[in-house]
Amino acid sequence: MSNSMALALTVARVWVGIVMFAHGWRHLQSVRSGPGMANWFESLGLKPGKLHAWNVTLTELAVGPALVLGLFTPAAYGGTAAILLVALATNHWKNGFFINSPGEGWEYVGTLAVLSVALGALGPSKWSLDRELHIHFAFDHRKAAIVAVALGIGGTIAFLAAFWRPPKAKDAKS
């Protein structure tokens, strides 16, 4: 792997890790401040809301540093993609594509999810803990892609099937 390719993968990995950790940190403050975030998850049809608020928060707090360090990179990217795809399905899809649409569209979460699966398949770069710890599956593009897709897309489908019960639209005649 050339140094320029390693640099590009490292910069992308570190940036996505910082973004995820920042979101997790913000969510941690929300979860600790009261039931607002849990109630919001319940309003989306994700019950129990408290469990899902903590699930998202802890996942973001875990995948962020994992990506920054390049540790279990395809799995961290898969977890990132899953969180973003669940957000896309449960909250952003109905608001259209553009992030500046009322209610925030899915452009941002969709872009980060696609990039996470793609970058997860490419591996962490030669500058990573995966390399230093000889975590070989992270560098086998086929295995890395399987992990990123299985966790990202498979995890999303399994999560939504198990936990998402979209609220029913209110009857217009009521």
N, C-alpha and C positions, 0 to 999 in steps of 0.2 A: 504494500500500500504506500503510495507516495505521501510525502509530508503535506502537500496541499490538500489531498483527499482526507488525510487524518485531521488536519486543521478544520476543514469544513464540517466533518462529522462531529468533531469535538465541540465546535462553536454551537452547532445546532443542538446537540445533546445537552450542553450546559444551559443554553437559553431556555429550552423546553423545561428542563429541571427547575430553573429559577422561577419560571412562570407558574409551574405546578405548585412549588413550595409556597410561593407568595399567595396563591389562591387558598392553599391549605391553612396558612397562617391567618388569613382574613377569616376563613370559615371557623377556625378555632376560637377566635375572638367572638364570633357570632354565637357559636354553640354555648360558650361559657357565659354569655350575657343574658341568656334566658331562652324561652321556648320558641322564639320567633322563627329560627331556621327549621326546627322540627315541625312546626305548624305549617310552614311553607311547603316542606316535603309532603306532608299529608295532603295539602291542597292540590298537589300534583298527582295524587293517587299512590304515593309511596308510603305505605304504612308498615310498621310504626315509624313515624317521622323521626323520632329521636335516634333510633338505630341507624337510619339512612343518613342523617346529618353527621353522625359520628363516623360512619363508614366512608363517606366522601372525604371528610376532613382528614382522617387518619391515612387513607390511601394517598391523598395529595401530599401529605407531610412525609410519607414514606417514599413515593416514587420520585419526588423532587430531588432529594439528596442522592438517591440511587442513580438517577440520570446524571447529575453533576459529577459524580465520582466514576461513572461508567461501570456500575455494579449490577449484574444480572440485567443487562441493558435491554434485551428483547422482552423480558418479562415486565420491566418497568415501563417500557413503551406500550406494551399491551395493556397494562393497568391504566395508563394515561388515556389510551384510546377508548377503553371501556367507559371510564368516567365521562369522557366528552361525548361519546355516542349516546349514553343514557341521558345526559343533559339535552342533547339534540332532540331525542325522541320525546322526552317527557315535558320539556319546557320551551325549546326554541323553534321547533319545526312549524308549529302553528302560526308563528309570527313572520313567516316568509324568510327569504334568503339573507337580506342585508342586516348587519349588526345594528345599524342605526334606525331600523324599523321600530315602531312602538312595541315594547315587550322584548326587544332584542331578537333578531333573526338568528339563523343557524350558521351563517358564514364563518364566524370565528371558531366555534366549537367543531364544526365540520372540517375546517382547514387543519386545525391542530390534530384532530383524530386521524385524518388521512396521512398527514406527515408523520405521526407517531407510528403508524403501521409500516409505512415505507422506511423510515429511519430504523425502526426495530429490525427489519429484514436486512438492512445493510450492516448492522453491528455497531459496536461502540467506538471504534477507531483503535489504533495501536496505543493511544494514550488513554488508558483506562485501567481500573482495578480488575476488570474481567481479564485483561491480558496478564497483568501481574499475578493474579491468582489462578491462572491457567483454566479459566472457565471456557472451555472449548466450544460449547454450543453457541455462544455469542458470536463466534467468528465463522461458523458454518452457515452461509446465507440461507440454505434450505431449512435447516433446523431453526434458525433465528426467525425466519418468516413464519414458520409453523407456530412457534411460540407467540409471536406478536399478533398473528391473526386469531389464533385460538383464544388467547386472553382478551384481545380487543373486541373482535366481532362475536366470537363464541360466548365470551363473558357477558357481553351486552345482551345477547339474545336470552341467555339463561337467567340473568338478573331480571330483565323485563318480564319474562314468563313467570318467574317466581314471585315477584314483588309488585309489579305495576298494575294497578287497577284504575285506569283513567276515570276521572269523574265524569258522570253522565251529563250531557248537555241539558240545560234546563229547558223544560217544555215551553215552547213559545206561547202556548195558550194559557199558561198559569198566570 
